[in-house]
Amino acid sequence: MSFDKYFAATECAFADEHDEFSKRVRNIGMKWDELSSTDEETCNLVKELSQLKLLLRRGHLQILRTKEECIHMKLRNAQLAFHVRQLQAEIRRFLPYTSVKNEPSTEYVLSIDKTEIIEKAKKQVAADDKLNQDISDILKQWHEITDLQTKVFNEERQIQQADSQQFKVFSNDYYKQNEMTHKLLDKVHSELLHNYLMAERASKSLLANRQSTQKGIDTRITSLSHELEGLGDKLERKLAESKVKMDKKLEINTKLMKEGIKRQEAYNASAAIDAAKMQKQLSDDLFYFQDKVEELKRKEKKINNQKEFNFAEAEQLISKLESEYNAIISAAAAVPSLDAEHHINLINSVAHAVSEHVDKSKSSSMLDSQAKQLGSAIKKSHKK
């Protein structure tokens, strides 16, 4: 059985109901706006009317107060006029008793007994007809103003009572409207509160799930941080151990290198000493050969005096001695530019050659050896 049509009809019904409810809400909102604007206009008009009435009332009262002050001023003026008339009568009464000096002046000299004047002044002076007439007119005006004040006060009281009655009616209407508005607001508020509580409950459940998830994440982060700290400690220990091993190896290699350097330095020093000794020996041999050459020269002279010399054989012997002697000189000259091992080998070979030459020289006849030495010395002297 298919429920598509049923679901579609239900959705249409819900949509129509929602549209109707929205329309009613919009109509209520429009009426509420109109009513609010009307109330606002009415409040403004009432406020303006109250201000106008207050101004009018103040104007009436101010007018009455001004009229009352005018009556008071009239009474005061009447009293002052009466006193002026009294002063004028006294002046006229005292004029016969006054006289002026030689020139005209406003300064009068009163020539009368002062005691008599004082006694007359003590007598009470009665009001005249003008003052009585002014007081009667002022009293009449006072009665008129009091009647007018009573009338105005009664009218103001009636107006105030009517205004209070009208305000009472207006306030009752306003209170009723406010009560209805509050009921509607309470209804809407209850619906909103219900929706808010439902949303809050859903939010709390979502928050609880989120907190549990966050708690699990925090626990996982804590465990991972502990593992990371352990790995860091292990890595630090391994680095420390490897550093110690490398330091030991480096120390051993350094020690071995230092020992090798010391041995090499000792070997180089001993080789240098041996080379120096060998060079000294060669120098001594060179000096020895030079001495021998000198001796051979002397013997040559002696032999030349004794007998003839075989020059062909002497030439061969001289060339042989010359080659051997050149080898010795070359070996001696090459000594400083060679290392210790080559020095030693070269010195040994030269020493061996020299020893063989010495042995051959000893085995041959004295004459031949002297001739060879003489020839080599001569060749050497020619080269120099």
C-alpha positions as CSV (number, residue, x, y, z in Angstrom):
1,M,0.0,0.0,0.0
2,S,1.4,3.4,-1.0
3,F,1.1,6.3,1.5
4,D,2.4,9.0,-0.9
5,K,-1.0,10.6,-1.5
6,Y,-1.7,10.5,2.3
7,F,1.6,12.1,3.1
8,A,1.1,14.7,0.4
9,A,-2.4,15.5,1.7
10,T,-1.1,15.7,5.3
11,E,1.7,18.0,4.2
12,C,-0.8,20.2,2.3
13,A,-3.0,20.4,5.4
14,F,-0.1,21.3,7.6
15,A,1.0,23.9,5.1
16,D,-2.6,25.4,4.9
17,E,-2.8,25.4,8.6
18,H,0.6,27.1,8.9
19,D,-0.4,29.7,6.3
20,E,-3.7,30.4,8.1
21,F,-1.9,30.7,11.4
22,S,0.7,33.0,9.9
23,K,-2.1,35.1,8.4
24,R,-3.9,35.3,11.7
25,V,-0.6,36.3,13.4
26,R,0.0,39.0,10.8
27,N,-3.5,40.3,11.2
28,I,-3.1,40.4,15.0
29,G,0.2,42.2,14.5
30,M,-1.4,44.7,12.2
31,K,-4.3,45.3,14.6
32,W,-1.8,45.5,17.4
33,D,0.2,48.1,15.6
34,E,-2.9,50.1,14.8
35,L,-4.1,49.9,18.4
36,S,-0.6,50.9,19.6
37,S,-0.5,53.9,17.2
38,T,-4.1,54.9,18.3
39,D,-3.1,54.6,22.0
40,E,0.0,56.7,21.3
41,E,-2.0,59.4,19.5
42,T,-4.6,59.4,22.3
43,C,-1.9,59.7,24.9
44,N,-0.3,62.6,23.0
45,L,-3.7,64.3,22.6
46,V,-4.5,63.8,26.3
47,K,-1.1,65.1,27.3
48,E,-1.6,68.1,25.0
49,L,-5.1,68.8,26.4
50,S,-3.8,68.5,29.9
51,Q,-1.0,71.0,29.1
52,L,-3.6,73.4,27.5
53,K,-5.9,73.1,30.5
54,L,-3.0,73.6,32.9
55,L,-2.0,76.7,31.0
56,L,-5.6,78.0,30.9
57,R,-6.0,77.3,34.6
58,R,-2.8,79.0,35.4
59,G,-3.9,81.9,33.2
60,H,-7.3,82.2,35.1
61,L,-5.6,82.0,38.4
62,Q,-3.0,84.5,37.4
63,I,-5.7,87.0,36.2
64,L,-7.6,86.6,39.5
65,R,-4.4,87.1,41.5
66,T,-3.6,90.2,39.4
67,K,-7.0,91.6,40.1
68,E,-6.7,90.9,43.7
69,E,-3.3,92.6,43.8
70,C,-4.8,95.6,42.0
71,I,-7.5,95.9,44.7
72,H,-4.8,95.8,47.3
73,M,-2.9,98.6,45.5
74,K,-6.1,100.7,45.2
75,L,-6.6,100.4,48.9
76,R,-3.0,101.4,49.5
77,N,-3.3,104.3,47.1
78,A,-6.5,105.5,48.9
79,Q,-4.7,105.4,52.3
80,L,-1.7,107.3,50.8
81,A,-4.1,109.9,49.3
82,F,-5.7,110.3,52.7
83,H,-2.3,110.9,54.3
84,V,-1.5,113.4,51.6
85,R,-4.7,115.3,52.3
86,Q,-3.9,115.3,56.0
87,L,-0.4,116.7,55.3
88,Q,-1.8,119.4,53.0
89,A,-4.3,120.4,55.8
90,E,-1.5,120.6,58.3
91,I,0.6,122.7,56.0
92,R,-2.3,125.1,55.4
93,R,-2.8,125.3,59.2
94,F,0.8,126.1,59.9
95,L,1.3,128.6,57.0
96,P,0.1,131.6,59.1
97,Y,2.7,130.9,61.7
98,T,5.6,130.8,59.3
99,S,7.8,133.4,57.7
100,V,10.7,133.6,55.4
101,K,13.9,135.4,55.6
102,N,14.9,138.4,53.5
103,E,15.0,136.6,50.1
104,P,12.2,134.2,48.9
105,S,12.9,130.6,49.7
106,T,11.1,127.2,50.3
107,E,12.6,127.1,53.8
108,Y,10.0,128.4,56.2
109,V,10.7,129.4,59.8
110,L,8.0,128.1,62.1
111,S,7.3,130.5,65.0
112,I,4.8,128.6,67.2
113,D,4.9,126.7,70.4
114,K,6.0,123.1,69.8
115,T,4.2,121.8,72.9
116,E,0.9,122.9,71.4
117,I,1.7,121.2,68.1
118,I,2.6,118.0,69.9
119,E,-0.6,118.0,71.9
120,K,-2.7,118.5,68.8
121,A,-0.8,115.7,67.0
122,K,-1.7,113.3,69.8
123,K,-5.3,113.6,69.0
124,Q,-6.7,110.8,66.6
125,V,-7.7,112.1,63.2
126,A,-10.9,110.6,61.8
127,A,-11.3,109.6,58.1
128,D,-12.8,112.0,55.7
129,D,-15.6,111.4,53.2
130,K,-13.2,110.8,50.2
131,L,-11.5,108.0,52.1
132,N,-14.9,106.4,53.1
133,Q,-16.1,106.6,49.5
134,D,-12.8,105.0,48.2
135,I,-13.0,102.2,50.8
136,S,-16.7,101.5,49.8
137,D,-15.7,101.2,46.2
138,I,-12.8,99.0,47.0
139,L,-15.0,96.8,49.2
140,K,-17.5,96.4,46.4
141,Q,-14.7,95.4,44.0
142,W,-13.4,93.0,46.6
143,H,-16.8,91.3,46.8
144,E,-17.0,91.0,43.0
145,I,-13.5,89.5,42.8
146,T,-14.2,87.0,45.6
147,D,-17.4,85.9,43.9
148,L,-15.5,85.5,40.6
149,Q,-12.8,83.5,42.4
150,T,-15.5,81.2,43.9
151,K,-17.0,80.7,40.5
152,V,-13.7,80.0,38.9
153,F,-12.7,77.6,41.6
154,N,-16.0,75.7,41.3
155,E,-15.5,75.5,37.5
156,E,-12.0,74.2,37.9
157,R,-13.1,71.7,40.5
158,Q,-15.9,70.4,38.1
159,I,-13.5,70.3,35.2
160,Q,-11.0,68.4,37.3
161,Q,-13.7,65.9,38.4
162,A,-14.7,65.4,34.8
163,D,-11.1,64.9,33.8
164,S,-10.5,62.5,36.5
165,Q,-13.7,60.5,35.5
166,Q,-12.6,60.5,31.9
167,F,-9.1,59.5,32.9
168,K,-10.5,56.7,35.0
169,V,-12.5,55.4,32.1
170,F,-9.4,55.7,29.9
171,S,-7.3,54.0,32.5
172,N,-9.8,51.1,32.9
173,D,-9.8,50.6,29.1
174,Y,-6.0,50.8,29.1
175,Y,-5.8,48.3,32.0
176,K,-8.2,45.9,30.2
177,Q,-6.2,46.2,27.0
178,N,-3.0,45.7,28.9
179,E,-4.4,42.7,30.6
180,M,-5.5,41.1,27.3
181,T,-2.1,41.9,25.9
182,H,-0.4,40.3,28.9
183,K,-2.5,37.2,28.5
184,L,-1.5,37.0,24.8
185,L,2.1,37.6,25.7
186,D,1.9,35.0,28.5
187,K,0.6,32.5,26.0
188,V,3.2,33.3,23.4
189,H,5.8,33.3,26.2
190,S,4.7,29.8,27.4
191,E,5.0,28.5,23.9
192,L,8.4,30.0,23.4
193,L,9.4,28.7,26.8
194,H,8.3,25.2,25.9
195,N,10.3,25.4,22.6
196,Y,13.2,26.9,24.5
197,L,13.1,24.0,27.1
198,M,13.0,21.5,24.3
199,A,15.9,23.1,22.5
200,E,17.8,23.4,25.8
201,R,17.2,19.7,26.5
202,A,18.5,18.8,23.0
203,S,21.4,21.2,23.5
204,K,22.2,19.6,26.9
205,S,22.2,16.1,25.4
206,L,24.3,17.3,22.5
207,L,26.6,19.0,25.0
208,A,26.8,15.8,27.1
209,N,27.8,13.8,24.0
210,R,30.3,16.4,23.0
211,Q,31.7,16.4,26.6
212,S,32.0,12.7,26.6
213,T,33.7,12.8,23.2
214,Q,36.0,15.6,24.4
215,K,36.8,13.6,27.5
216,G,37.8,10.6,25.4
217,I,39.9,12.9,23.2
218,D,41.5,14.4,26.3
219,T,42.2,10.9,27.7
220,R,43.8,9.9,24.4
221,I,45.8,13.1,24.2
222,T,47.0,12.5,27.8
223,S,48.0,8.9,27.1
224,L,49.8,10.0,23.9
225,S,51.5,12.8,25.8
226,H,52.7,10.3,28.4
227,E,53.9,8.0,25.6
228,L,55.6,10.9,23.9
229,E,57.3,11.8,27.2
230,G,58.5,8.2,27.6
231,L,59.8,8.2,24.1
232,G,61.5,11.5,24.7
233,D,63.1,10.2,27.9
234,K,64.3,7.1,26.0
235,L,65.6,9.2,23.2
236,E,67.4,11.4,25.7
237,R,69.0,8.4,27.4
238,K,70.1,7.0,24.1
239,L,71.5,10.3,23.0
240,A,73.3,10.5,26.3
241,E,74.7,7.0,26.0
242,S,75.7,7.6,22.4
243,K,77.3,10.8,23.4
244,V,79.2,9.1,26.2
245,K,80.3,6.4,23.7
246,M,81.4,8.9,21.1
247,D,83.2,10.9,23.8
248,K,85.0,7.7,24.9
249,K,85.9,6.8,21.3
250,L,87.0,10.4,20.6
251,E,89.1,10.3,23.8
252,I,90.7,7.0,22.8
253,N,91.3,8.2,19.2
254,T,92.7,11.5,20.5
255,K,94.9,9.6,22.9
256,L,96.1,7.3,20.1
257,M,96.7,10.3,17.8
258,K,98.6,12.1,20.5
259,E,100.7,9.0,21.1
260,G,101.2,8.5,17.4
261,I,102.2,12.2,17.1
262,K,104.6,11.8,20.0
263,R,106.1,8.7,18.5
264,Q,106.3,10.4,15.1
265,E,107.9,13.5,16.7
266,A,110.3,11.3,18.6
267,Y,111.1,9.3,15.4
268,N,111.5,12.6,13.5
269,A,113.8,13.9,16.2
270,S,115.9,10.8,16.3
271,A,116.0,10.7,12.4
272,A,117.0,14.4,12.4
273,I,119.7,13.6,15.0
274,D,120.9,10.7,12.9
275,A,120.8,12.8,9.8
276,A,122.7,15.5,11.5
277,K,125.2,13.0,12.7
278,M,125.5,11.5,9.3
279,Q,125.9,14.9,7.7
280,K,128.6,15.7,10.3
281,Q,130.2,12.4,9.4
282,L,130.1,13.2,5.7
283,S,131.6,16.6,6.5
284,D,134.3,15.0,8.5
285,D,134.9,12.6,5.6
286,L,135.0,15.5,3.2
287,F,137.5,17.3,5.4
288,Y,139.4,14.0,5.6
289,F,139.5,13.6,1.8
290,Q,140.5,17.2,1.4
291,D,143.4,16.6,3.8
292,K,144.2,13.5,1.8
293,V,144.1,15.5,-1.4
294,E,146.6,17.9,0.0
295,E,148.7,15.1,1.2
296,L,148.4,13.4,-2.3
297,K,149.5,16.7,-3.9
298,R,152.6,16.7,-1.8
299,K,153.2,13.1,-2.5
300,E,152.6,13.7,-6.2
301,K,155.3,16.3,-6.2
302,K,157.5,13.8,-4.5
303,I,156.7,11.0,-6.9
304,N,157.2,13.2,-9.9
305,N,160.6,13.8,-8.7
306,Q,161.3,10.1,-8.2
307,K,160.0,8.3,-11.4
308,E,157.8,8.6,-14.4
309,F,154.1,7.9,-14.0
310,N,151.9,5.8,-16.2
311,F,149.4,8.4,-17.3
312,A,146.9,6.1,-19.1
313,E,146.3,4.0,-16.0
314,A,146.3,7.1,-14.0
315,E,143.5,8.5,-16.2
316,Q,141.3,5.4,-15.6
317,L,141.9,5.4,-11.9
318,I,141.2,9.2,-11.7
319,S,137.9,8.8,-13.7
320,K,136.8,6.0,-11.4
321,L,137.7,7.9,-8.3
322,E,136.0,11.0,-9.7
323,S,132.7,9.1,-10.3
324,E,132.8,7.7,-6.8
325,Y,133.7,11.0,-5.3
326,N,130.9,12.7,-7.3
327,A,128.5,10.1,-5.9
328,I,129.6,10.9,-2.4
329,I,129.2,14.7,-3.1
330,S,125.7,14.2,-4.6
331,A,124.7,12.0,-1.7
332,A,125.9,14.6,0.8
333,A,124.1,17.4,-1.1
334,A,120.8,15.6,-1.3
335,V,120.7,14.9,2.4
336,P,118.7,18.0,3.5
337,S,115.9,17.5,0.9
338,L,115.2,13.8,1.8
339,D,113.2,12.4,4.7
340,A,114.7,10.4,7.5
341,E,114.3,6.9,6.0
342,H,115.9,8.0,2.6
343,H,118.6,9.7,4.6
344,I,119.4,6.6,6.4
345,N,119.4,4.4,3.3
346,L,121.5,6.9,1.4
347,I,123.9,7.3,4.2
348,N,124.2,3.5,4.6
349,S,124.8,3.1,0.8
350,V,127.4,5.9,0.8
351,A,129.1,4.4,3.9
352,H,129.1,1.0,2.2
353,A,130.6,2.5,-1.0
354,V,133.2,4.4,1.0
355,S,134.1,1.3,3.0
356,E,134.5,-0.8,-0.2
357,H,136.6,2.0,-1.7
358,V,138.7,2.1,1.4
359,D,139.2,-1.7,1.2
360,K,140.1,-1.5,-2.4
361,S,142.5,1.3,-1.8
362,K,144.1,-0.7,1.0
363,S,144.4,-3.8,-1.2
364,S,146.0,-2.0,-4.1
365,S,149.3,-0.5,-4.1
366,M,150.0,2.7,-2.3
367,L,151.1,4.3,-5.5
368,D,147.9,3.6,-7.4
369,S,145.8,4.9,-4.6
370,Q,147.8,8.0,-4.3
371,A,147.5,8.6,-8.0
372,K,143.7,8.1,-8.0
373,Q,143.3,10.5,-5.1
374,L,145.6,13.0,-6.8
375,G,143.7,12.8,-10.1
376,S,140.3,13.2,-8.4
377,A,141.5,16.1,-6.4
378,I,142.8,17.7,-9.6
379,K,139.5,17.2,-11.4
380,K,137.6,18.6,-8.5
381,S,139.9,21.6,-8.4
382,H,139.3,22.1,-12.1
383,K,135.5,22.0,-11.7
384,K,135.6,24.5,-8.9
